[in-house]
Amino acid sequence: MKLLDTLQEKYNLKNDAAISKALEVAPPVISRIRNGKASVSADIMIRIHETFGMPIADIKALCA
């Protein structure tokens, strides 16, 4: 998933566990997004925006 790959690369996050810790969500949430079993919810988009300062428009573009 392009969004998660971008977060990992841009913010030097080692793996999905580090992403889940940074966003303060359970690791299975990130795993379901990574594996295409769940979409990126508005709550996750807001968490990414608040945590990393990434614009919502950029987050949405990376989800497409």
C-alpha positions as CSV (number, residue, x, y, z in Angstrom):
1,M,0.0,0.0,0.0
2,K,1.6,3.2,-1.2
3,L,0.5,5.3,1.8
4,L,2.1,3.0,4.3
5,D,5.3,2.6,2.2
6,T,5.5,6.4,2.0
7,L,5.1,6.8,5.7
8,Q,7.8,4.2,6.3
9,E,10.3,5.7,4.0
10,K,9.7,9.4,4.6
11,Y,9.6,9.2,8.4
12,N,12.2,6.4,8.9
13,L,9.7,3.9,10.4
14,K,11.2,0.5,10.5
15,N,8.0,-1.5,9.9
16,D,4.3,-1.7,10.2
17,A,4.6,-2.1,14.0
18,A,6.4,1.3,14.1
19,I,3.7,2.9,12.0
20,S,1.0,1.5,14.4
21,K,2.9,2.8,17.4
22,A,3.4,6.3,15.9
23,L,-0.3,6.5,15.0
24,E,-1.4,4.9,18.4
25,V,-3.5,2.2,16.7
26,A,-3.4,-1.5,17.1
27,P,-1.0,-3.4,14.8
28,P,-3.8,-5.4,13.2
29,V,-5.4,-2.2,11.9
30,I,-2.2,-1.4,9.9
31,S,-2.0,-5.0,8.8
32,R,-5.5,-5.0,7.4
33,I,-4.9,-1.8,5.5
34,R,-1.6,-3.2,4.2
35,N,-3.3,-6.4,3.0
36,G,-6.2,-4.6,1.4
37,K,-8.7,-6.0,3.8
38,A,-9.6,-2.5,5.2
39,S,-9.5,1.0,3.7
40,V,-7.9,4.0,5.3
41,S,-10.6,5.4,7.5
42,A,-11.1,9.1,8.2
43,D,-9.8,8.5,11.7
44,I,-6.6,7.1,10.4
45,M,-6.2,9.9,7.9
46,I,-6.6,12.4,10.7
47,R,-4.1,10.6,12.9
48,I,-1.6,10.6,10.0
49,H,-2.2,14.3,9.5
50,E,-1.9,15.2,13.2
51,T,1.2,12.9,13.8
52,F,3.2,13.7,10.7
53,G,1.7,17.0,9.4
54,M,0.9,15.4,6.1
55,P,-1.9,17.2,4.2
56,I,-5.2,15.3,3.9
57,A,-5.1,15.8,0.1
58,D,-1.7,14.0,0.0
59,I,-3.0,11.2,2.2
60,K,-6.0,10.7,0.0
61,A,-3.9,10.7,-3.2
62,L,-1.6,8.0,-1.7
63,C,-4.7,5.9,-1.0
64,A,-5.9,5.9,-4.6
